[in-house]
Amino acid sequence: MIHGLSFLSLSASVVLPWALAGMVQGQKITEPLLKDVPQSSTVQVNKLPNRKLISQVPGASTTYYVSGSGNDKNSGLTPSSPFRTPQRAANLTKPGDTVFLMNGVYSNSSPSGSVLVITRSGSSNAWITYKAYPGHSPKIQHDGWHGIWIKNGASYIEVNGIEVEGNNRNISLSYALSQKNNTGNPKTSGSCITIDGRQNGRPHHIRILNSEVHDCGGGGITGIEVDYVTLNNNEVYNNAWYAPFGCSGISFLKNWNYDNNQSSYRMIVTNNKIYRNRMYVPWIFNGKIQDGSGYIMDRGRNNEAGSKLPPYQGRTLIANNISYLNGGGGFHAFRSDNIDVINNTSYLNNQTPEIPYGQISMNDTKNVRVLNNILYSQNGKPINLSSGRNINTTFNYNLYNNNGYAASGKGPNDIIADPQFVNAAGNDFRVRSTSPAINSGIKFDFLKTDFLGGPRIKGSAQDRGAYEIQ
């Protein structure tokens, strides 16, 4: 779907569009690169296991209930009379409504269909919210094209605390490889959550929160021609395995400009755990395996041949995320600008032998800051990538492991040392009390909390990486 190498000219999500599919206000950003400017932040973070429902819709006009034991002939207006399918509720929603999903497994009703197609919009002061009923763990489980498909310009939508599982558990690699030229098989290529702006209007102001998104042969969370999207406190794993479209765990392609705001963050990706997303089937466009990143922002300049969109001017924040054991890079941007990559931990990505571009790679970018991250690469593989086409792209105050490979674009305050993870083999990427990551970062005042929701500064200075030692 989305690639990141500069010699390529077209992404598979454009070639094969059927395979894929913000905050209410942007967050203020006024601080310069190496100067502290106090300011407020409204990004809230929570530990993923708590799955706290962090946002409420004020003045919701109607609340609908959906249950695995419900019936679409019910009223759907009480927990004791719930609908059976989330689509039944979605077809009724108006601004300010809430759809509670109760315990149950929700599947696509047709072989190529989607479980939940969202086409109705909320408004700036009355979002439509789809979320887990308190104490419940609903699951969308599908083998069609999308678990959740937000399309036709649907905006002011929140998805909160919902598990979305694809079809990978039912697919073998040999079968997937036998389908490598089949562009019409949703069983190998279905995506988990797609925010799709290619037809009938472009979605904006979308929040995906506290959700578990996994085992989709296509993308995990995919946005195409969207703006003002917030992804916070999600767990995104085991996606992109079997589609021939070049997918990744979290990907944005060809962002569009809902407005001209350049003083606030419009795309916000924070506190997510992203792992084991990987391509095993070659991209049909060129027969290569070159994606499967944890996170990628692709072609935000919209300058490829035939593009009808102007360059995306919004700012993007990628902060407090943990990305590990993905096939491609941990965090990657290609022909995209105005990005802050702050306080992330990226560990042993580039698991795919063919992919060489490091834990955090900025390829043909402009106005990018990569600060306070921990990057840990395999021996003999690049730690990061800062291409010669970058303009005003800064790596600084990062920590790189000593793997025998020089860092690209190394800043004056970057250090090469052992981060001293507590238990990386057990996926515990906190650092020990003796780690050189502690109290050695630069203050980025926008971030008030770390991955676990604790204070971002606990000591003399900000730590490097997703965690702040408490």
Secondary structure, DSSP 8 states (H G I E B T S, - for coil): -----TT----HHHHSGGG----SS-EE----TTS------------GGG-------TT-S-EEEE-TT--TTS--SSTTS-BS-HHHHHTT--TT-EEEE-SSEE--SSTT--SEEE----BTTB-EEEEE-TT---EEE-SSSEEEEE-TT--SEEEES-EEE-SGGG--HHHHHHTTT-TT-HHHH-EEEEEE-SSSS--EEEEEES-EEE--SS-SEEEES-EEEEEES-EEES-SSS-TT---SEEEES---SS---SEEEEEEES-EEE-----S--TTTS------SEEEE-TT--STT--S-----EEEEES-EEES-SS-SEEEES-EEEEEES-EEES---STT--S-SEEEES-EEEEEES-EEE--TTS-SEEE-TT-EEEEEES-EE--SSS--TT--TT-EES---EEEGGGTEEEE-TT-TTTT-S---TT--B-TTSSBS--SSS--SSS----
